[in-house]
C-alpha cells in the first residue's frame, strides 16, 4: 500500500511539472508561461550575448566565469511587480556580494530603456537587455504573449513593441538561476505567475548551500560511513 502511495505521489509530481524537453524544444518560444521548460539545477548554463545600456554586446561564457553568478530574468521596467521585486532583492544584495557572487538582471527592454523605464533608475544593479531573446530562449523560459493580453496591456499604456524594440511579443517567465563558478546551474526558480517572485531569504539560503558545497553532502556522508565501518 505504501509503495502504491509513493508511486502515485511521484506520478502526480511528474504530471504537474510536465515533460522535460531538450534541444530545440526547450529553447522554443512557448505558447504560454505555464508551458516553459527552464534549465534545471545540475545542467550546464548556456553561453549567450546580451547588450548593456549603451547597446554594447556583453558575452556570457559559462566556461570562464570569474565567480558564481545570480542571474534574474524579469519582464521589463514597465512591470510593477518587477520593480517591487528588484527593490526587495536589495535585502539580499550585500550578503550575496560578500559571499562572492556577481548579480545580473536581464530584461526584455531595449538597451536605452533598461534603467530609464524603472521606478528607480539609479538602482545601481547590473541590468542587461535581451530584447533579441538569446538568453531567454537558451534558458527555456520564453513564451509568446497572446493577442488579448497585448490589447489589455495597451489599455494600461504598456506597449511591448516599444519597450523591446522588437515585434516578437515574447516575455520571460520571471526566473532566477544561481550559476556556479564551474558554469553549472546550482539553483533555479521559475514561476509562470508573474505576481509571485522568489523571496530574498530563499535566494540567500540557496547561495549559502552553494558556498558550503551542500550538493556534495551525500558523498561526504558516504565517505564518513565507509571510514567508520
Secondary structure, DSSP 8 states (H G I E B T S, - for coil): -HHHHHHHHHHHHHHHH-----HHHHHS-BSSGGG-----TTSB---EEEE-TTS-EEEE-GGG-SS-EEEEEE--TT-HHHHHHHHHTHHHHHHHHHTT-EEEEEESS-GGGTTTTSS-TT---EEEE-TT-HHHHHTT-EEE--HHHHHHHHHTT--HHHHHSSSS-EEE--EEEEE-TTSBEEEEEE-SSTT----HHHHHHHHHHHHTTGGGHHHHHHHHHHHH-
